[in-house]
Every structure is written in C-alpha cells, then in structure tokens.
C-alpha cells in the first residue's frame, strides 16, 4: 500500500480537512464506474462500483458536495462557498453512470453528467467505443 493510501485509511485527510478546511472549489471528474476489464471503457478511466461507493461515502462525510451549476453561480456572484466545497462531474455518459447516480443519491449527493449524445441520434459512434 502506498503512503497516500495509508494516510487516507488512517483518517489523516479527514482530520486535516476539519482542522484546515479548503475555501476553494474542488472539481472531481469521473468517467466510467465499472470493472477495469469491462471492455467498453479504457481501464485508466474506470473506477469500480465498490471503490466509487467508498469515495462517495468519504465525500459525504468530509466535504460540502454542491451541484456544479450552483457552485459556478456562487463563484460568479462573488459569494463564499462552504468549507471543503466539492463538485462531482462525469464525462461521456457511459451507461454505468446510472449506477453511479444511484450511489450518489443514497448519500444525498448529486453530480453533473455530460452526455455524448450525437451517436444516439444516428451520428458517428462514440470514439472510445470504436474497436
């Protein structure tokens, strides 16, 4: 286990965020929530459902997770964000994102999902799906 994982599992990061909360917006970008060998997404952009559920539980306990439009509006208007503000996004619109949304909802959180829709309307195939 690497040092970052040890610090995370020990609770160091949770304690650090409570003692020294961030006043900036963190934005996390996910893609696919699937097995690394799912075949439809590059393994480098996959996180397993179990790992994602751990991430979400951690975020729910340690961060103020905001919808991205709300955070952007607050920043645009010069308003202060809550301590440890975080927005979660998903790129590409993989089908597995529905399961990710369900995990988020169980914790009362949301995310912004960017959907690649051209291929659904008869356009070219979504480039990561081409083999």
One Martini backbone bead per residue (centre of mass of N, CA, C, O) as a GRO file, in nm:
protein
  131
    1UNK     BB    1   0.097   0.036   0.023
    2UNK     BB    2   0.074   0.355  -0.010
    3UNK     BB    3   0.096   0.654   0.152
    4UNK     BB    4  -0.178   0.770   0.064
    5UNK     BB    5  -0.348   0.528   0.162
    6UNK     BB    6  -0.265   0.538   0.457
    7UNK     BB    7  -0.366   0.825   0.515
    8UNK     BB    8  -0.657   0.774   0.440
    9UNK     BB    9  -0.718   0.521   0.630
   10UNK     BB   10  -0.631   0.682   0.902
   11UNK     BB   11  -0.774   0.991   0.878
   12UNK     BB   12  -0.596   1.236   0.804
   13UNK     BB   13  -0.765   1.390   0.591
   14UNK     BB   14  -1.010   1.443   0.766
   15UNK     BB   15  -0.865   1.605   0.982
   16UNK     BB   16  -0.741   1.819   0.799
   17UNK     BB   17  -1.018   1.933   0.687
   18UNK     BB   18  -1.116   2.027   0.970
   19UNK     BB   19  -0.870   2.212   1.048
   20UNK     BB   20  -0.813   2.282   0.713
   21UNK     BB   21  -1.016   2.422   0.527
   22UNK     BB   22  -1.130   2.469   0.224
   23UNK     BB   23  -1.209   2.766  -0.002
   24UNK     BB   24  -1.225   2.591  -0.247
   25UNK     BB   25  -1.299   2.437  -0.549
   26UNK     BB   26  -1.363   2.110  -0.610
   27UNK     BB   27  -1.310   1.899  -0.908
   28UNK     BB   28  -1.451   1.598  -1.012
   29UNK     BB   29  -1.358   1.348  -1.264
   30UNK     BB   30  -1.551   1.119  -1.421
   31UNK     BB   31  -1.658   0.824  -1.607
   32UNK     BB   32  -1.630   0.511  -1.512
   33UNK     BB   33  -1.834   0.250  -1.342
   34UNK     BB   34  -1.619  -0.024  -1.345
   35UNK     BB   35  -1.456  -0.261  -1.458
   36UNK     BB   36  -1.139  -0.261  -1.590
   37UNK     BB   37  -1.253  -0.514  -1.796
   38UNK     BB   38  -1.524  -0.428  -1.956
   39UNK     BB   39  -1.442  -0.310  -2.274
   40UNK     BB   40  -1.571   0.004  -2.307
   41UNK     BB   41  -1.334   0.110  -2.122
   42UNK     BB   42  -1.071   0.245  -2.019
   43UNK     BB   43  -0.899   0.152  -1.740
   44UNK     BB   44  -0.804   0.457  -1.669
   45UNK     BB   45  -1.140   0.545  -1.633
   46UNK     BB   46  -1.190   0.339  -1.406
   47UNK     BB   47  -1.422   0.262  -1.141
   48UNK     BB   48  -1.536   0.088  -0.908
   49UNK     BB   49  -1.820   0.060  -0.735
   50UNK     BB   50  -1.686   0.021  -0.458
   51UNK     BB   51  -1.494   0.263  -0.475
   52UNK     BB   52  -1.708   0.478  -0.527
   53UNK     BB   53  -1.862   0.433  -0.263
   54UNK     BB   54  -1.624   0.524  -0.088
   55UNK     BB   55  -1.594   0.805  -0.196
   56UNK     BB   56  -1.882   0.906  -0.131
   57UNK     BB   57  -1.873   0.862   0.172
   58UNK     BB   58  -1.637   1.055   0.216
   59UNK     BB   59  -1.760   1.309   0.097
   60UNK     BB   60  -2.015   1.319   0.283
   61UNK     BB   61  -1.826   1.351   0.552
   62UNK     BB   62  -1.596   1.593   0.432
   63UNK     BB   63  -1.796   1.749   0.233
   64UNK     BB   64  -1.936   2.003   0.018
   65UNK     BB   65  -2.165   1.898  -0.201
   66UNK     BB   66  -2.211   2.046  -0.521
   67UNK     BB   67  -2.359   2.166  -0.768
   68UNK     BB   68  -2.207   2.306  -1.027
   69UNK     BB   69  -2.404   2.541  -1.090
   70UNK     BB   70  -2.405   2.655  -0.799
   71UNK     BB   71  -2.103   2.708  -0.772
   72UNK     BB   72  -2.072   2.892  -1.021
   73UNK     BB   73  -2.274   3.106  -0.928
   74UNK     BB   74  -2.131   3.186  -0.667
   75UNK     BB   75  -1.867   3.274  -0.800
   76UNK     BB   76  -1.986   3.485  -0.997
   77UNK     BB   77  -2.118   3.649  -0.734
   78UNK     BB   78  -1.899   3.635  -0.487
   79UNK     BB   79  -1.949   3.397  -0.313
   80UNK     BB   80  -1.927   3.189  -0.060
   81UNK     BB   81  -1.812   2.889   0.017
   82UNK     BB   82  -1.809   2.619   0.159
   83UNK     BB   83  -1.638   2.416   0.321
   84UNK     BB   84  -1.516   2.185   0.123
   85UNK     BB   85  -1.581   2.220  -0.173
   86UNK     BB   86  -1.767   2.006  -0.408
   87UNK     BB   87  -1.757   1.870  -0.741
   88UNK     BB   88  -1.926   1.639  -0.960
   89UNK     BB   89  -1.822   1.464  -1.258
   90UNK     BB   90  -1.927   1.337  -1.587
   91UNK     BB   91  -1.803   1.180  -1.869
   92UNK     BB   92  -1.980   1.064  -2.179
   93UNK     BB   93  -2.224   0.866  -2.080
   94UNK     BB   94  -2.226   0.607  -1.947
   95UNK     BB   95  -2.438   0.364  -1.844
   96UNK     BB   96  -2.302   0.338  -1.549
   97UNK     BB   97  -2.397   0.621  -1.437
   98UNK     BB   98  -2.655   0.529  -1.299
   99UNK     BB   99  -2.518   0.383  -1.063
  100UNK     BB  100  -2.374   0.636  -0.962
  101UNK     BB  101  -2.634   0.798  -0.902
  102UNK     BB  102  -2.738   0.599  -0.688
  103UNK     BB  103  -2.504   0.629  -0.491
  104UNK     BB  104  -2.534   0.930  -0.448
  105UNK     BB  105  -2.832   0.927  -0.347
  106UNK     BB  106  -2.779   0.759  -0.084
  107UNK     BB  107  -2.604   1.036   0.014
  108UNK     BB  108  -2.736   1.309  -0.105
  109UNK     BB  109  -2.603   1.332  -0.389
  110UNK     BB  110  -2.449   1.494  -0.674
  111UNK     BB  111  -2.413   1.539  -1.034
  112UNK     BB  112  -2.253   1.606  -1.338
  113UNK     BB  113  -2.368   1.508  -1.667
  114UNK     BB  114  -2.194   1.434  -1.962
  115UNK     BB  115  -2.338   1.388  -2.279
  116UNK     BB  116  -2.303   1.180  -2.560
  117UNK     BB  117  -2.545   1.226  -2.829
  118UNK     BB  118  -2.486   1.195  -3.137
  119UNK     BB  119  -2.493   0.874  -3.157
  120UNK     BB  120  -2.806   0.852  -3.079
  121UNK     BB  121  -2.880   1.030  -3.361
  122UNK     BB  122  -2.694   0.875  -3.595
  123UNK     BB  123  -2.411   0.912  -3.557
  124UNK     BB  124  -2.121   0.868  -3.468
  125UNK     BB  125  -1.937   0.685  -3.292
  126UNK     BB  126  -1.812   0.658  -3.000
  127UNK     BB  127  -1.474   0.658  -2.986
  128UNK     BB  128  -1.427   0.444  -2.747
  129UNK     BB  129  -1.615   0.218  -2.906
  130UNK     BB  130  -1.398   0.176  -3.099
  131UNK     BB  131  -1.216  -0.117  -3.268
   0.00000   0.00000   0.00000
